[in-house]
């Protein structure tokens, strides 16, 4: 991938799909082998390319996906502030592009909420996760596996806030959804 990125950059410049795809594949391959520093550097190089391409008619969704991927790497590298900035940008961009009630907005809200819970910002994390759950319930239904993941994350945050009854009730709801969807013998439910 390193060579293909260089070839595309030299022959076509950086504002083309082939270069962007090669750079994204390079970042993913570094991430896959655990070289998070090189993966982060590749995503950082990719972000302005994706942003420029979105202004020229490309998808803003590509920008937010790259932001989320880079933010996840920053979390693994321990740079939680940089991750928070990227997650917040992704939420804003997705809300602007898709509207406030789209499943991709819910996913970004959930990633930001989980990060904020990790750093102890439990009140804001709760609000973000509740909003994500509201979107998922509206789009997928209250008893859908997509909603269940958010229910479990919210349960964890409620317990961390000392709201154990609420956390337990949410956990029971998660378990009921998972049992209904996957069955009692599924490893997730055991």
C-alpha positions, 0 to 999 in steps of 0.5 A: 500500500505504501507504494501505491499511495506514493504512485497515486500521489505522484501521478494523479495528485491527492484529490482523487478516489484512488489515492484516497482509497489507497491511503485508507487501505494503508491506514487500515493495514497499519491498524490491522498489524497493530502499528497504531502510530503509523495508522494514525499518521495515515488517517491524519493525512487522509482527513484533509483529502476526504474533506476536500473531496467532500467539498468537490462532491464526495461524501461527507460520510467518508470524512466522518468515518475517517474521523471516527477511525482516527478517534478510535486509534487515539483512544487506543494510544491514550490521547483521549482529548484528541479522540474527543475532538474528532468524535465531536466533529463527527457528530456535528458533521453527521447531524448536518449531513444526515439530520439529527435522527439518523442511525449514523448520528446515533453511532457517533453519539454513542462513541462520544458518550462511551469516551466521555464515560471513560474519562469520568464525564458521566452526566454528559455521557448519559445524555449522549447515550440516551439521545443515541438510544432514542434515535435507535429506538425510533429507527430500529425499535425498542427490542432490536439488537441495535438498540440493545448495544446502547442500552448496555452502554447506558447501563454501565454508565448508570452504575458508574454514576451510582444509580444501581437500580437504573443500571440493573434495570437497563442491564435486564432490558439488554439481556431480555432483548439479546435472549429474544434475538439470539436465544439462551444458548448464544455465548452472549447470553450465557 
